[in-house]
Amino acid sequence: MNTQAQHQNGAEPGEGSYHFGVISRALEIIDGADHPVSLEQLAAELGMSPAHFQRVFSRWVGVSPKRYQQYLALDHARRLLAARHSVLEASLASGLSGSGRLHDLFLRWEAMSPGAYARAGAGLTIRYGWADSPFGPVLGMTTDKGLCGLAFGADTGHATAFADLAARWPAADFVVDTDSVAPLLRTAFARDGGALQLHLIGAPFQIKVWEALLHVPRGHVTTYTDLARAVDAPRAVRAVGTAVGRNPLSYLIPCHRALRKSGALGGYHWGLPVKRAMLAWEAARIDAGTGTST
């Protein structure tokens, strides 16, 4: 592994990371309370004025703290599952593919061949860099064919997130190149989306599951059981769950939209607070965009 890569731990947090930091601290307060927490109480706990706290929330997601608490409630996932449960079979039958418009981004993907995957990245140069995101610091990795990795460091830390992704392709050469990676990350999290090329590096079964996830639109969710049916492996729910957890392109390949059949969140590789924030952020943005009361 490139020596420089081993010592590259990240970048200074920007405005988006600051906002997510506020949200993360607010999450701890909300989760620890047995009743809704008022704007004034949250602001006081965070050492901010109510007006400033309200502005931070609105800038981050476009809804009030009170409304956002509803999205973050423990039963929100169950309500989302009931109201916006994506029917994968219908989506797959419609002929959507990597060249189509998927979950609000223009994504094209190219999967690595099984033989190339078996070589563990030998002969592959992966450029990487850290940037700001709505969910804290994000690590991006890219090959000459497109983005191949996204990791979030808010819960795991920079060094652990880098080691996690890099270990998936241990024979690759990792080169720090924030200047080329940062524009791709800005596109990935832009409100209006943009054209992105993805390079899916995984085993054939994993890639099949990740392709199914790409058919779950923003603001919708699916279950591990539905994913198993969608990839013609209805009895392989546990294997599907493992493949979801090994998704190297979190958020872009929306593994955060996969829930247990009961509506429980299940796990998330980069931390459950990040998963909950992603689901709440997407749902709130959709409601804000359609004029639903906030």
C-alpha positions as a Markdown table, in Angstrom:
| # | Residue | x | y | z |
|---|---|---|---|---|
| 1 | Met | 0.0 | 0.0 | 0.0 |
| 2 | Asn | 1.2 | 3.5 | -0.8 |
| 3 | Thr | 3.0 | 4.9 | 2.3 |
| 4 | Gln | 1.5 | 8.3 | 1.9 |
| 5 | Ala | -1.9 | 6.8 | 1.9 |
| 6 | Gln | -1.3 | 5.1 | 5.3 |
| 7 | His | -0.7 | 8.5 | 6.9 |
| 8 | Gln | -3.5 | 10.4 | 5.3 |
| 9 | Asn | -6.2 | 10.8 | 7.9 |
| 10 | Gly | -8.5 | 13.5 | 6.5 |
| 11 | Ala | -9.4 | 17.1 | 6.1 |
| 12 | Glu | -10.6 | 19.9 | 8.2 |
| 13 | Pro | -14.3 | 19.8 | 8.8 |
| 14 | Gly | -16.4 | 22.2 | 6.7 |
| 15 | Glu | -19.9 | 23.7 | 7.1 |
| 16 | Gly | -21.7 | 20.5 | 6.3 |
| 17 | Ser | -19.7 | 18.5 | 8.8 |
| 18 | Tyr | -20.4 | 21.2 | 11.4 |
| 19 | His | -24.1 | 20.9 | 10.7 |
| 20 | Phe | -24.0 | 17.1 | 11.0 |
| 21 | Gly | -22.0 | 17.4 | 14.2 |
| 22 | Val | -24.9 | 19.5 | 15.6 |
| 23 | Ile | -27.4 | 17.0 | 14.4 |
| 24 | Ser | -25.4 | 14.1 | 15.9 |
| 25 | Arg | -25.3 | 15.8 | 19.3 |
| 26 | Ala | -29.0 | 16.6 | 19.0 |
| 27 | Leu | -29.7 | 12.9 | 18.2 |
| 28 | Glu | -28.1 | 11.9 | 21.5 |
| 29 | Ile | -30.3 | 14.3 | 23.4 |
| 30 | Ile | -33.5 | 13.2 | 21.5 |
| 31 | Asp | -32.7 | 9.5 | 22.0 |
| 32 | Gly | -32.1 | 10.0 | 25.7 |
| 33 | Ala | -35.4 | 11.7 | 26.2 |
| 34 | Asp | -38.7 | 10.0 | 26.8 |
| 35 | His | -40.7 | 12.9 | 25.3 |
| 36 | Pro | -40.4 | 15.4 | 22.5 |
| 37 | Val | -37.7 | 18.0 | 23.2 |
| 38 | Ser | -38.5 | 21.6 | 22.5 |
| 39 | Leu | -36.5 | 23.9 | 20.3 |
| 40 | Glu | -35.5 | 25.9 | 23.3 |
| 41 | Gln | -34.4 | 22.8 | 25.2 |
| 42 | Leu | -32.3 | 21.5 | 22.3 |
| 43 | Ala | -30.7 | 24.9 | 21.7 |
| 44 | Ala | -29.8 | 25.3 | 25.4 |
| 45 | Glu | -28.3 | 21.8 | 25.5 |
| 46 | Leu | -26.1 | 22.6 | 22.5 |
| 47 | Gly | -25.1 | 26.0 | 23.7 |
| 48 | Met | -26.8 | 27.8 | 20.9 |
| 49 | Ser | -29.6 | 30.4 | 20.6 |
| 50 | Pro | -32.9 | 29.0 | 19.4 |
| 51 | Ala | -32.8 | 31.1 | 16.3 |
| 52 | His | -29.3 | 29.9 | 15.4 |
| 53 | Phe | -30.2 | 26.3 | 16.0 |
| 54 | Gln | -33.3 | 26.6 | 13.9 |
| 55 | Arg | -31.2 | 28.1 | 11.0 |
| 56 | Val | -28.7 | 25.3 | 11.2 |
| 57 | Phe | -31.5 | 22.7 | 10.9 |
| 58 | Ser | -33.2 | 24.5 | 8.1 |
| 59 | Arg | -29.9 | 24.9 | 6.2 |
| 60 | Trp | -29.1 | 21.3 | 6.6 |
| 61 | Val | -32.4 | 19.7 | 5.7 |
| 62 | Gly | -35.1 | 22.3 | 5.2 |
| 63 | Val | -37.5 | 21.5 | 8.0 |
| 64 | Ser | -37.9 | 22.6 | 11.7 |
| 65 | Pro | -36.3 | 20.7 | 14.6 |
| 66 | Lys | -39.8 | 19.6 | 15.7 |
| 67 | Arg | -40.6 | 18.1 | 12.3 |
| 68 | Tyr | -37.1 | 16.5 | 12.1 |
| 69 | Gln | -37.7 | 14.8 | 15.4 |
| 70 | Gln | -40.7 | 13.1 | 13.9 |
| 71 | Tyr | -38.4 | 11.7 | 11.1 |
| 72 | Leu | -35.9 | 10.6 | 13.7 |
| 73 | Ala | -38.4 | 8.9 | 15.9 |
| 74 | Leu | -37.7 | 5.2 | 16.4 |
| 75 | Asp | -41.0 | 4.2 | 14.7 |
| 76 | His | -40.3 | 6.4 | 11.6 |
| 77 | Ala | -38.7 | 3.5 | 9.7 |
| 78 | Arg | -41.8 | 1.4 | 10.3 |
| 79 | Arg | -44.0 | 4.2 | 9.0 |
| 80 | Leu | -41.7 | 4.7 | 6.0 |
| 81 | Leu | -41.8 | 1.0 | 5.3 |
| 82 | Ala | -45.6 | 1.1 | 5.3 |
| 83 | Ala | -46.0 | 4.2 | 3.2 |
| 84 | Arg | -43.1 | 4.2 | 0.9 |
| 85 | His | -42.1 | 0.5 | 0.6 |
| 86 | Ser | -40.5 | 0.2 | -2.8 |
| 87 | Val | -41.6 | -2.7 | -4.8 |
| 88 | Leu | -38.4 | -3.9 | -6.4 |
| 89 | Glu | -40.0 | -6.4 | -8.8 |
| 90 | Ala | -41.9 | -3.6 | -10.5 |
| 91 | Ser | -38.9 | -1.4 | -10.8 |
| 92 | Leu | -36.8 | -4.2 | -12.2 |
| 93 | Ala | -39.5 | -5.2 | -14.6 |
| 94 | Ser | -39.6 | -1.6 | -15.9 |
| 95 | Gly | -36.2 | -2.0 | -17.5 |
| 96 | Leu | -34.3 | 0.4 | -15.4 |
| 97 | Ser | -30.5 | 0.0 | -15.8 |
| 98 | Gly | -27.3 | 1.7 | -15.0 |
| 99 | Ser | -27.9 | 4.1 | -17.9 |
| 100 | Gly | -31.2 | 5.3 | -16.4 |
| 101 | Arg | -31.9 | 8.0 | -13.8 |
| 102 | Leu | -31.7 | 6.2 | -10.5 |
| 103 | His | -32.4 | 7.6 | -7.0 |
| 104 | Asp | -32.1 | 11.2 | -8.1 |
| 105 | Leu | -28.6 | 10.9 | -9.6 |
| 106 | Phe | -27.4 | 10.1 | -13.1 |
| 107 | Leu | -25.4 | 7.0 | -12.3 |
| 108 | Arg | -23.6 | 4.7 | -14.7 |
| 109 | Trp | -21.8 | 1.7 | -13.4 |
| 110 | Glu | -19.3 | -0.7 | -14.6 |
| 111 | Ala | -18.7 | -3.9 | -12.6 |
| 112 | Met | -15.2 | -5.4 | -12.2 |
| 113 | Ser | -14.9 | -8.9 | -13.8 |
| 114 | Pro | -14.7 | -11.8 | -11.4 |
| 115 | Gly | -11.1 | -12.5 | -12.4 |
| 116 | Ala | -10.1 | -9.0 | -11.7 |
| 117 | Tyr | -11.8 | -9.0 | -8.4 |
| 118 | Ala | -10.0 | -12.2 | -7.4 |
| 119 | Arg | -6.7 | -10.4 | -7.9 |
| 120 | Ala | -7.6 | -8.2 | -4.9 |
| 121 | Gly | -6.8 | -5.0 | -6.8 |
| 122 | Ala | -3.4 | -6.0 | -8.1 |
| 123 | Gly | -2.3 | -3.5 | -10.8 |
| 124 | Leu | -5.1 | -1.1 | -9.9 |
| 125 | Thr | -4.4 | 2.5 | -8.9 |
| 126 | Ile | -7.0 | 3.9 | -6.5 |
| 127 | Arg | -7.0 | 7.7 | -5.8 |
| 128 | Tyr | -8.6 | 9.0 | -2.7 |
| 129 | Gly | -9.4 | 12.0 | -0.6 |
| 130 | Trp | -11.5 | 13.3 | 2.2 |
| 131 | Ala | -14.2 | 16.0 | 1.9 |
| 132 | Asp | -17.2 | 17.4 | 3.6 |
| 133 | Ser | -20.7 | 15.9 | 3.4 |
| 134 | Pro | -24.1 | 16.4 | 4.9 |
| 135 | Phe | -23.3 | 13.3 | 7.1 |
| 136 | Gly | -19.9 | 14.4 | 8.3 |
| 137 | Pro | -16.5 | 13.7 | 6.8 |
| 138 | Val | -16.6 | 11.4 | 3.8 |
| 139 | Leu | -13.8 | 9.5 | 2.1 |
| 140 | Gly | -14.0 | 9.0 | -1.6 |
| 141 | Met | -12.0 | 6.5 | -3.6 |
| 142 | Thr | -11.9 | 6.3 | -7.4 |
| 143 | Thr | -10.3 | 4.4 | -10.2 |
| 144 | Asp | -9.9 | 5.5 | -13.8 |
| 145 | Lys | -13.4 | 4.0 | -14.4 |
| 146 | Gly | -15.2 | 5.9 | -11.7 |
| 147 | Leu | -15.9 | 6.2 | -8.0 |
| 148 | Cys | -15.3 | 2.8 | -6.3 |
| 149 | Gly | -15.6 | 3.7 | -2.6 |
| 150 | Leu | -17.4 | 6.0 | -0.1 |
| 151 | Ala | -16.9 | 5.8 | 3.6 |
| 152 | Phe | -18.2 | 8.0 | 6.5 |
| 153 | Gly | -15.9 | 8.9 | 9.3 |
| 154 | Ala | -18.2 | 10.6 | 11.8 |
| 155 | Asp | -18.8 | 7.5 | 13.8 |
| 156 | Thr | -15.8 | 5.3 | 12.9 |
| 157 | Gly | -13.0 | 7.9 | 12.7 |
| 158 | His | -10.9 | 8.8 | 9.6 |
| 159 | Ala | -8.2 | 6.2 | 10.1 |
| 160 | Thr | -10.6 | 3.3 | 10.6 |
| 161 | Ala | -12.8 | 4.3 | 7.7 |
| 162 | Phe | -9.7 | 4.4 | 5.4 |
| 163 | Ala | -8.4 | 1.1 | 6.6 |
| 164 | Asp | -11.8 | -0.5 | 6.1 |
| 165 | Leu | -12.1 | 0.5 | 2.5 |
| 166 | Ala | -8.5 | -0.1 | 1.6 |
| 167 | Ala | -8.6 | -3.6 | 3.0 |
| 168 | Arg | -11.1 | -4.6 | 0.4 |
| 169 | Trp | -8.5 | -4.3 | -2.3 |
| 170 | Pro | -5.3 | -5.0 | -0.4 |
| 171 | Ala | -3.1 | -5.3 | -3.5 |
| 172 | Ala | -4.1 | -2.0 | -5.0 |
| 173 | Asp | -1.8 | 1.1 | -5.0 |
| 174 | Phe | -3.5 | 3.9 | -3.0 |
| 175 | Val | -2.6 | 7.5 | -4.0 |
| 176 | Val | -3.8 | 10.7 | -2.2 |
| 177 | Asp | -5.5 | 12.9 | -4.8 |
| 178 | Thr | -8.0 | 15.1 | -3.1 |
| 179 | Asp | -8.1 | 17.6 | -6.0 |
| 180 | Ser | -9.5 | 15.0 | -8.4 |
| 181 | Val | -11.8 | 13.2 | -5.8 |
| 182 | Ala | -13.4 | 16.3 | -4.2 |
| 183 | Pro | -15.4 | 17.4 | -7.3 |
| 184 | Leu | -16.9 | 13.9 | -7.6 |
| 185 | Leu | -17.9 | 14.0 | -3.9 |
| 186 | Arg | -19.5 | 17.4 | -4.4 |
| 187 | Thr | -21.6 | 16.0 | -7.3 |
| 188 | Ala | -22.5 | 13.0 | -5.2 |
| 189 | Phe | -24.2 | 15.1 | -2.5 |
| 190 | Ala | -25.5 | 18.0 | -4.6 |
| 191 | Arg | -29.2 | 18.7 | -4.2 |
| 192 | Asp | -29.9 | 18.4 | -7.9 |
| 193 | Gly | -27.6 | 15.4 | -8.4 |
| 194 | Gly | -25.3 | 15.1 | -11.4 |
| 195 | Ala | -23.6 | 12.7 | -13.8 |
| 196 | Leu | -21.4 | 10.1 | -12.0 |
| 197 | Gln | -19.6 | 7.0 | -13.1 |
| 198 | Leu | -19.3 | 4.2 | -10.6 |
| 199 | His | -16.9 | 1.3 | -10.6 |
| 200 | Leu | -18.4 | -1.6 | -8.7 |
| 201 | Ile | -15.6 | -3.7 | -7.3 |
| 202 | Gly | -17.0 | -6.8 | -5.6 |
| 203 | Ala | -17.9 | -10.5 | -6.0 |
| 204 | Pro | -20.6 | -11.3 | -8.6 |
| 205 | Phe | -23.3 | -12.0 | -5.9 |
| 206 | Gln | -22.5 | -8.8 | -4.1 |
| 207 | Ile | -22.7 | -6.8 | -7.3 |
| 208 | Lys | -26.1 | -8.3 | -8.1 |
| 209 | Val | -27.4 | -7.2 | -4.7 |
| 210 | Trp | -25.9 | -3.7 | -5.1 |
| 211 | Glu | -27.6 | -3.4 | -8.5 |
| 212 | Ala | -30.9 | -4.2 | -6.9 |
| 213 | Leu | -30.3 | -1.5 | -4.3 |
| 214 | Leu | -29.8 | 1.0 | -7.1 |
| 215 | His | -33.5 | 0.6 | -8.0 |
| 216 | Val | -34.7 | 1.9 | -4.6 |
| 217 | Pro | -35.6 | 5.6 | -5.0 |
| 218 | Arg | -34.8 | 8.3 | -2.6 |
| 219 | Gly | -37.5 | 8.5 | 0.1 |
| 220 | His | -38.3 | 4.8 | -0.3 |
| 221 | Val | -37.1 | 1.8 | 1.5 |
| 222 | Thr | -37.0 | -2.0 | 0.9 |
| 223 | Thr | -36.3 | -5.1 | 3.0 |
| 224 | Tyr | -33.6 | -7.7 | 3.0 |
| 225 | Thr | -36.3 | -10.2 | 2.1 |
| 226 | Asp | -37.4 | -8.2 | -1.0 |
| 227 | Leu | -33.8 | -7.8 | -2.1 |
| 228 | Ala | -33.3 | -11.6 | -1.8 |
| 229 | Arg | -36.3 | -12.2 | -4.0 |
| 230 | Ala | -35.1 | -9.5 | -6.5 |
| 231 | Val | -31.8 | -11.3 | -7.0 |
| 232 | Asp | -33.5 | -14.7 | -7.4 |
| 233 | Ala | -32.2 | -16.0 | -4.0 |
| 234 | Pro | -35.3 | -15.9 | -1.8 |
| 235 | Arg | -33.7 | -18.1 | 0.8 |
| 236 | Ala | -30.5 | -16.2 | 1.0 |
| 237 | Val | -31.7 | -13.3 | 3.2 |
| 238 | Arg | -28.6 | -13.6 | 5.4 |
| 239 | Ala | -26.2 | -13.6 | 2.5 |
| 240 | Val | -28.0 | -10.6 | 1.0 |
| 241 | Gly | -27.6 | -8.8 | 4.3 |
| 242 | Thr | -23.9 | -9.5 | 4.3 |
| 243 | Ala | -23.6 | -8.2 | 0.7 |
| 244 | Val | -25.5 | -5.1 | 1.7 |
| 245 | Gly | -23.1 | -4.6 | 4.6 |
| 246 | Arg | -20.1 | -4.9 | 2.2 |
| 247 | Asn | -21.3 | -2.2 | -0.1 |
| 248 | Pro | -18.3 | 0.0 | -0.7 |
| 249 | Leu | -20.3 | 2.9 | -2.1 |
| 250 | Ser | -22.6 | 3.8 | 0.7 |
| 251 | Tyr | -25.2 | 6.4 | 0.0 |
| 252 | Leu | -24.8 | 6.2 | -3.7 |
| 253 | Ile | -25.7 | 2.5 | -3.6 |
| 254 | Pro | -28.3 | 3.1 | -1.0 |
| 255 | Cys | -27.8 | 0.4 | 1.5 |
| 256 | His | -29.2 | 2.7 | 4.2 |
| 257 | Arg | -32.6 | 2.1 | 2.5 |
| 258 | Ala | -32.6 | -1.6 | 3.4 |
| 259 | Leu | -34.6 | -2.4 | 6.6 |
| 260 | Arg | -35.5 | -5.6 | 8.4 |
| 261 | Lys | -39.0 | -7.0 | 7.6 |
| 262 | Ser | -40.2 | -5.7 | 10.9 |
| 263 | Gly | -39.3 | -2.2 | 10.0 |
| 264 | Ala | -36.3 | -2.2 | 12.4 |
| 265 | Leu | -33.3 | -0.4 | 11.0 |
| 266 | Gly | -30.9 | -3.3 | 11.3 |
| 267 | Gly | -27.2 | -2.5 | 11.2 |
| 268 | Tyr | -25.2 | 0.0 | 9.2 |
| 269 | His | -21.5 | -0.3 | 8.5 |
| 270 | Trp | -20.7 | 3.4 | 9.2 |
| 271 | Gly | -22.9 | 3.7 | 12.3 |
| 272 | Leu | -26.7 | 3.7 | 12.9 |
| 273 | Pro | -26.8 | 7.4 | 13.7 |
| 274 | Val | -25.6 | 8.0 | 10.1 |
| 275 | Lys | -28.2 | 5.6 | 8.7 |
| 276 | Arg | -31.0 | 7.3 | 10.7 |
| 277 | Ala | -29.8 | 10.7 | 9.6 |
| 278 | Met | -29.7 | 9.7 | 5.9 |
| 279 | Leu | -33.3 | 8.3 | 6.0 |
| 280 | Ala | -34.6 | 11.4 | 7.9 |
| 281 | Trp | -32.7 | 13.8 | 5.6 |
| 282 | Glu | -34.1 | 12.2 | 2.4 |
| 283 | Ala | -37.6 | 12.0 | 3.7 |
| 284 | Ala | -37.6 | 15.6 | 4.9 |
| 285 | Arg | -36.1 | 16.9 | 1.7 |
| 286 | Ile | -38.8 | 15.1 | -0.3 |
| 287 | Asp | -41.6 | 16.5 | 1.9 |
| 288 | Ala | -40.0 | 20.0 | 1.8 |
| 289 | Gly | -39.8 | 19.8 | -2.0 |
| 290 | Thr | -43.5 | 18.7 | -2.4 |
| 291 | Gly | -44.8 | 21.4 | -0.1 |
| 292 | Thr | -45.7 | 19.2 | 2.8 |
| 293 | Ser | -46.1 | 21.2 | 6.0 |
| 294 | Thr | -42.8 | 21.5 | 8.0 |
